[in-house]
Amino acid sequence: MKTKAIALDSFAHGARQYVAGDSDEFSPGEAEELRKSGLVKFEEAAPQTGVTDSQPAEDDLEDLVGGKAEPAPANKMEPAPKNKGKK
């Protein structure tokens, strides 16, 4: 399992260069060592708001429009005139 961390200062770790604000995943041991050195802080999980994608939204497009959209017409273009010079 990886631990997400945010760089507090510019530093190099392995083959990667980090600047303040960069976010990356480290192994738990690496992340702890970098945190003790003052180079990163652990990324906090976003608080649960209670609204999930499985719950219907209040302003659902289908509710606003009143159902599904009409199907597209089979032929959108008018037939071309046989002789363009004479209409």
DOFI-311263 format. One record per residue (C-alpha): x, y, z; residue in three letters. Coordinates in steps of 0.5 Angstrom, whole numbers, plus 500, padded with zeros to 3 digits. Layout:
N
XYZala
...
This chain:
87
500500500met
503507498lys
502513502thr
500520499lys
505526501ala
506533499ile
513536498ala
514542503leu
521544500asp
525542494ser
529536494phe
531530490ala
529523492his
532517487gly
531519480ala
525524482arg
526532483gln
520535487tyr
518542489val
514545494ala
507543493gly
508537489asp
504531491ser
506523490asp
506516493glu
511513497phe
512507501ser
510508508pro
517507510gly
520512505glu
514517507ala
516517514glu
523518513glu
521524509leu
516527514arg
522526519lys
526530515ser
521535514gly
521535507leu
514532506val
507532510lys
502527509phe
496528505glu
490528509glu
483525506ala
478529504ala
472529509pro
466525507gln
460530505thr
455525505gly
453526497val
455520493thr
455519485asp
450513487ser
445518490gln
441522484pro
442529484ala
437534485glu
438538478asp
438532474asp
438534467leu
433528465glu
428532470asp
429539467leu
428536460val
422532462gly
425525459gly
430523454lys
432527448ala
428526441glu
432521436pro
436524431ala
433525424pro
435519419ala
437524414asn
439531416lys
440534409met
435536404glu
436532397pro
441536392ala
438539386pro
439535380lys
441541376asn
444546380lys
443551375gly
436551375lys
432551381lys
